[in-house]
Amino acid sequence: MICKMIIKAPEVASTAKTGQFVNLYPESKSTLLPRPISISEIGEDTITLVYGVVGEGTREFSKLTAGDTIRVSTPLGNGYNVQKEAKVSVLVGGGIGVPPLVELAKQIPGEKIAVLGFRDDPFLVETLENLGVKVYIATDSGRVGFKGNVIDCIKAEGISGDYFYSCGPKVMLRALAAYCESVNTPVQVSLEERMGCGYGACVGCVCKTKAQNEKGYEQKKYVKMDQSF
Ligand SMILES: Cc1cc2nc3c(=O)[nH]c(=O)nc-3n(C[C@H](O)[C@H](O)[C@H](O)COP(=O)(O)OP(=O)(O)OC[C@H]3O[C@@H](n4cnc5c(N)ncnc54)[C@H](O)[C@@H]3O)c2cc1C
């Protein structure tokens, strides 16, 4: 089940950058750690999150109703560096990596193409189309759109652009980075890890980059403590 949650959080909305995420804190004592969810849309005083219900934490969130409160962190992660000069941007998303592409699509100028990969059931397609994005869908089952992965879809449809952005499973990001290198087109990928605190303190969420391979992991920059709404 895919759910959408709009949270009134003026301080979060005013500082959030496209591609960042927030940590949501479940009330249940059995869920010790916060649950990271990408910011799908940034409003004037709200943030919109779109998430799949997969376990106890997301099940608890899905039961909240309008007017309930939830603890949410400040925006975390680095976010995308929006390239204003690109004429055609290609947004590539896989599964739960699709939600942050919505705010990105709002913020990038020029022509926008999205290539979205899902196991079976697509979501957020209409939202992106309503923003003027030309959407291609690839599903593992072939029930909707192209049967296969996003890279094969890009090749089969002859999709190209001046700049690629992506969010999704690491295996997809790796394949897309290799593809973009082969066609000499820059790509920005949003890396994420299963995480603990989310602030860089426990070093659970760090991703090793090629540049950091020799130096070891680098901690994310410190982000101020979370706040309740
Ligand atoms: C930076 C970041 C951004 C994210 N953004 C989104 C988003 O926008 N929408 C969304 O639906 N999900 C997103 N996720 C994944 C989301 O955090 C997990 O699905 C959620 O924490 C699961 O919590 P739970 O208590 O419901 O499930 P749990 O009981 O903790 O886990 C249930 C199942 O989900 C798997 N799972 C849990 N966390 C992850 C994870 N991070 N990646 C892959 N599998 C996981 C577990 O292995 C287990 O099989 C994001 C994760 C990260 C790290």
The ligand as an SDF file (V2000), in Angstrom:
LIG
                    3D

 53 58  0  0  0  0  0  0  0  0999 V2000
   17.1220    8.3080    2.9020 C   0  0  0  0  0  0  0  0  0  0  0  0
   15.9370    7.3830    2.7740 C   0  0  0  0  0  0  0  0  0  0  0  0
   14.7810    7.8570    2.1530 C   0  0  0  0  0  0  0  0  0  0  0  0
   13.6600    7.0100    2.0420 C   0  0  0  0  0  0  0  0  0  0  0  0
   12.5570    7.5100    1.4270 N   0  0  0  0  0  0  0  0  0  0  0  0
   11.4560    6.7250    1.3160 C   0  0  0  0  0  0  0  0  0  0  0  0
   10.2650    7.2200    0.6820 C   0  0  0  0  0  0  0  0  0  0  0  0
   10.1980    8.3710    0.2280 O   0  0  0  0  0  0  0  0  0  0  0  0
    9.2110    6.3930    0.6160 N   0  0  0  0  0  0  0  0  0  0  0  0
    9.2500    5.1030    1.1070 C   0  0  0  0  0  0  0  0  0  0  0  0
    8.2610    4.3820    0.9850 O   0  0  0  0  0  0  0  0  0  0  0  0
   10.3450    4.6180    1.7150 N   0  0  0  0  0  0  0  0  0  0  0  0
   11.4520    5.3920    1.8330 C   0  0  0  0  0  0  0  0  0  0  0  0
   12.5670    4.8980    2.4560 N   0  0  0  0  0  0  0  0  0  0  0  0
   12.5240    3.5400    3.0450 C   0  0  0  0  0  0  0  0  0  0  0  0
   11.8330    3.6430    4.4160 C   0  0  0  0  0  0  0  0  0  0  0  0
   12.6770    4.3340    5.3040 O   0  0  0  0  0  0  0  0  0  0  0  0
   11.5620    2.2310    4.9830 C   0  0  0  0  0  0  0  0  0  0  0  0
   10.6600    1.5560    4.1430 O   0  0  0  0  0  0  0  0  0  0  0  0
   10.9790    2.3460    6.3880 C   0  0  0  0  0  0  0  0  0  0  0  0
   11.9550    2.8100    7.2970 O   0  0  0  0  0  0  0  0  0  0  0  0
   10.4720    0.9880    6.8500 C   0  0  0  0  0  0  0  0  0  0  0  0
   10.0350    1.1180    8.1840 O   0  0  0  0  0  0  0  0  0  0  0  0
    9.0130    0.0710    8.8120 P   0  0  0  0  0  0  0  0  0  0  0  0
    9.0860    0.1870   10.2890 O   0  0  0  0  0  0  0  0  0  0  0  0
    7.6630    0.2060    8.1830 O   0  0  0  0  0  0  0  0  0  0  0  0
    9.5680   -1.3050    8.2970 O   0  0  0  0  0  0  0  0  0  0  0  0
   10.6500   -2.2340    9.0070 P   0  0  0  0  0  0  0  0  0  0  0  0
    9.9220   -3.1630    9.9360 O   0  0  0  0  0  0  0  0  0  0  0  0
   11.7840   -1.4290    9.5350 O   0  0  0  0  0  0  0  0  0  0  0  0
   11.1160   -3.0330    7.7210 O   0  0  0  0  0  0  0  0  0  0  0  0
   10.1610   -3.7570    6.9280 C   0  0  0  0  0  0  0  0  0  0  0  0
   10.8400   -4.2250    5.6570 C   0  0  0  0  0  0  0  0  0  0  0  0
   11.3290   -3.1050    4.8770 O   0  0  0  0  0  0  0  0  0  0  0  0
   12.7290   -3.2190    4.6590 C   0  0  0  0  0  0  0  0  0  0  0  0
   13.3200   -1.8930    4.7880 N   0  0  0  0  0  0  0  0  0  0  0  0
   13.3150   -1.1060    5.8960 C   0  0  0  0  0  0  0  0  0  0  0  0
   14.0120    0.0370    5.6660 N   0  0  0  0  0  0  0  0  0  0  0  0
   14.4640   -0.0280    4.3960 C   0  0  0  0  0  0  0  0  0  0  0  0
   15.2700    0.8200    3.5890 C   0  0  0  0  0  0  0  0  0  0  0  0
   15.7670    1.9970    4.0340 N   0  0  0  0  0  0  0  0  0  0  0  0
   15.5340    0.4290    2.3390 N   0  0  0  0  0  0  0  0  0  0  0  0
   15.0660   -0.7360    1.8750 C   0  0  0  0  0  0  0  0  0  0  0  0
   14.3130   -1.5990    2.5890 N   0  0  0  0  0  0  0  0  0  0  0  0
   14.0260   -1.2510    3.8290 C   0  0  0  0  0  0  0  0  0  0  0  0
   13.2220   -4.1370    5.7580 C   0  0  0  0  0  0  0  0  0  0  0  0
   14.3900   -4.8360    5.3510 O   0  0  0  0  0  0  0  0  0  0  0  0
   12.0750   -5.0970    5.9470 C   0  0  0  0  0  0  0  0  0  0  0  0
   12.1090   -6.1240    5.0040 O   0  0  0  0  0  0  0  0  0  0  0  0
   13.7120    5.6850    2.5410 C   0  0  0  0  0  0  0  0  0  0  0  0
   14.8710    5.2120    3.1490 C   0  0  0  0  0  0  0  0  0  0  0  0
   15.9810    6.0340    3.2520 C   0  0  0  0  0  0  0  0  0  0  0  0
   17.2290    5.5130    3.8890 C   0  0  0  0  0  0  0  0  0  0  0  0
  1  2  1  0
  2  3  1  0
  2 52  2  0
  3  4  2  0
  4  5  1  0
  4 50  1  0
  5  6  2  0
  6  7  1  0
  6 13  1  0
  7  8  2  0
  7  9  1  0
  9 10  1  0
 10 11  2  0
 10 12  1  0
 12 13  2  0
 13 14  1  0
 14 15  1  0
 14 50  1  0
 15 16  1  0
 16 17  1  0
 16 18  1  0
 18 19  1  0
 18 20  1  0
 20 21  1  0
 20 22  1  0
 22 23  1  0
 23 24  1  0
 24 25  2  0
 24 26  1  0
 24 27  1  0
 27 28  1  0
 28 29  2  0
 28 30  1  0
 28 31  1  0
 31 32  1  0
 32 33  1  0
 33 34  1  0
 33 48  1  0
 34 35  1  0
 35 36  1  0
 35 46  1  0
 36 37  1  0
 36 45  1  0
 37 38  2  0
 38 39  1  0
 39 40  1  0
 39 45  2  0
 40 41  1  0
 40 42  2  0
 42 43  1  0
 43 44  2  0
 44 45  1  0
 46 47  1  0
 46 48  1  0
 48 49  1  0
 50 51  2  0
 51 52  1  0
 52 53  1  0
M  END
$$$$
